[in-house]
C-alpha cells in the first residue's frame, strides 16, 4: 500500500510540474553553447557562443568587423510562454552588454524582434551587463536578438546572457468602498 501511495504522489507531481512551467527559453544561459538557438550573420558579422565571460558563465557574442557594410548578427528561438487564451502576459528579458571596439557613437544597437515586429531597441554603449525586458501576450513567439550596425567603419561587440521569459496572469479589479476595506483589516 505504501508503494501505491508513493506512486500516486510521483504521478501527481509529474502532472503538476509541467503545468507550472509555462514559460520556457531553452538554454537561455548559454551554458550549452548555441544549442536550441538559431544564428545568422550578414557578411562582416559574426555569432559565437563562448563558455566564459558571461553574466556568469557562457554567453552569446554578436560582433561586427571594422570594415563592415552595415547589417546584423542575430540569435533566435521559438518559445512557448504560457496560455494565449488565459488572459495572461509574457515578460521576456535578458542581460546584455554593448561595446564599441572602434566605432562612431550611436552607430550600433541591440534590436529585439518578436514575431517579426521590432519590439525593443537598446542604444549603446553600456558600462557592463545591463538588463532589458518587454511584455507580449502569452503564447508561442519567435524571439530574435540582434546586433545592428550602421555602414562604414564601425566595429561593435554585443553580449547576450540569461534570456528568460515568465508568463503572469492579469489581476482584475474589484469595486470596493471604505466599509468593505475596513472589514477586511479588522
C-alpha positions in Angstrom: 0.0 0.0 0.0 2.9 2.3 0.8 4.3 1.9 -2.7 1.0 2.6 -4.3 0.7 5.9 -2.3 4.3 6.8 -3.3 3.4 6.1 -7.0 0.3 8.2 -6.8 2.4 11.1 -5.4 5.0 10.8 -8.1 2.4 10.8 -10.8 0.6 13.8 -9.4 3.9 15.7 -9.1 4.7 14.8 -12.7 1.3 16.1 -13.8 1.5 19.3 -11.8 5.1 20.4 -12.6 4.8 20.7 -16.4 1.7 22.9 -15.8 3.7 25.2 -13.6 6.4 25.6 -16.3 4.5 27.9 -18.6 7.4 29.9 -19.9 10.3 28.2 -21.5 13.5 29.6 -23.1 15.8 26.7 -23.8 19.5 27.2 -22.9 18.9 30.9 -22.0 22.1 31.0 -20.0 24.1 29.6 -23.0 25.8 27.0 -20.7 25.3 24.5 -23.6 26.8 26.9 -26.2 24.4 27.6 -29.1 22.2 24.6 -28.5 18.5 25.4 -29.1 19.4 28.8 -30.8 19.4 29.6 -34.5 22.1 32.1 -35.5 22.5 34.3 -38.6 25.0 36.9 -39.6 25.4 39.3 -42.6 28.9 39.5 -44.2 31.4 41.1 -41.9 29.4 40.0 -38.8 29.7 37.0 -36.5 28.0 35.0 -33.8 29.9 32.9 -31.2 28.8 31.0 -28.2 31.5 31.4 -25.6 31.9 29.2 -22.5 33.2 32.0 -20.2 32.8 35.8 -19.8 29.1 35.9 -19.4 27.0 37.1 -16.5 28.2 34.5 -15.3 29.4 31.6 -17.4 28.6 31.2 -21.0 27.0 33.8 -23.3 26.3 34.6 -26.9 28.6 37.2 -28.5 27.5 39.1 -31.6 30.2 41.1 -33.5 30.8 43.3 -36.5 34.2 43.8 -38.0 35.7 47.3 -38.7 35.0 47.4 -42.4 31.5 46.0 -42.4 28.9 47.1 -45.0 26.3 47.5 -42.2 23.9 44.8 -41.2 23.1 42.4 -38.4 24.2 39.4 -36.4 21.3 37.6 -34.7 20.3 34.7 -32.5 16.7 33.5 -32.4 14.5 30.9 -30.7 10.8 29.9 -30.8 9.4 29.9 -27.2 6.2 28.9 -25.6 5.3 31.4 -22.9 2.0 30.4 -21.2 -1.5 30.0 -22.5 -2.6 32.6 -25.1 -6.3 32.1 -24.1 -5.9 32.6 -20.3 -5.7 36.4 -20.2 -2.0 36.4 -19.4 1.1 38.3 -20.4 4.6 37.2 -21.1 7.6 39.2 -19.9 10.7 38.4 -21.9 14.1 39.7 -20.7 17.8 39.2 -20.9 21.1 40.6 -19.8 23.2 42.4 -22.3 26.3 44.4 -22.8 27.1 46.5 -25.9 30.6 47.9 -26.5 32.2 49.8 -29.4 35.5 48.2 -30.5 36.3 51.0 -32.9 33.1 52.8 -33.9 31.2 56.0 -34.4 29.0 56.8 -31.4 25.4 55.8 -32.0 26.2 53.5 -34.9 25.5 50.2 -33.1 22.5 48.9 -31.2 20.7 45.8 -30.0 17.4 45.2 -31.7 14.8 42.7 -30.5 12.0 41.5 -32.7 9.2 39.3 -31.6 7.3 37.5 -34.4 8.9 39.7 -37.0 7.9 43.0 -35.3 10.6 45.3 -33.8 9.9 45.5 -30.1 13.0 46.9 -28.3 16.0 48.9 -29.4 18.9 49.4 -27.0 21.4 52.0 -27.9 24.9 51.7 -26.6 27.5 51.5 -25.2 26.9 50.0 -21.7 29.4 50.1 -18.8 28.9 46.4 -18.1 26.0 44.0 -18.0 22.5 45.6 -18.1 19.0 44.1 -18.2 16.1 44.8 -20.5 12.6 43.3 -20.6 9.4 43.7 -22.6 5.9 42.3 -22.4 3.8 40.5 -25.0 0.7 38.4 -24.8 1.3 34.8 -23.8 1.6 32.1 -26.4 4.2 30.9 -29.0 6.6 33.6 -30.1 9.7 33.8 -32.2 12.2 36.0 -30.4 15.2 37.4 -32.3 18.0 39.4 -30.6 20.4 41.2 -33.0 23.4 43.4 -33.0 22.6 46.0 -35.7 25.4 48.3 -37.0 25.3 51.2 -39.5 27.6 51.0 -42.6 31.1 52.5 -42.6 33.9 51.8 -40.2 32.1 50.5 -37.1 33.2 47.5 -35.1 30.9 46.5 -32.2 30.5 43.6 -29.8 27.3 42.7 -28.0 27.0 40.1 -25.3 23.7 38.3 -24.6 23.0 36.2 -21.5 20.3 34.9 -19.2 17.5 35.1 -21.7 14.3 34.3 -19.8 10.5 34.5 -20.0 7.7 34.5 -17.5 4.0 34.2 -18.0 1.9 36.0 -15.4 -1.9 36.3 -15.1 -3.6 39.6 -15.0 -5.4 40.5 -11.9 -8.9 42.0 -12.2 -10.0 45.0 -10.2 -12.8 44.8 -7.8 -15.1 47.7 -6.8 -15.0 48.4 -3.1 -15.8 51.1 -0.6 -14.4 52.2 2.7 -16.6 50.0 4.8 -15.6 46.9 2.8 -11.9 47.7 3.2 -12.3 48.3 7.0 -14.0 44.9 7.4 -11.0 43.2 5.8 -8.5 44.7 8.1 -10.3 44.4 11.4 
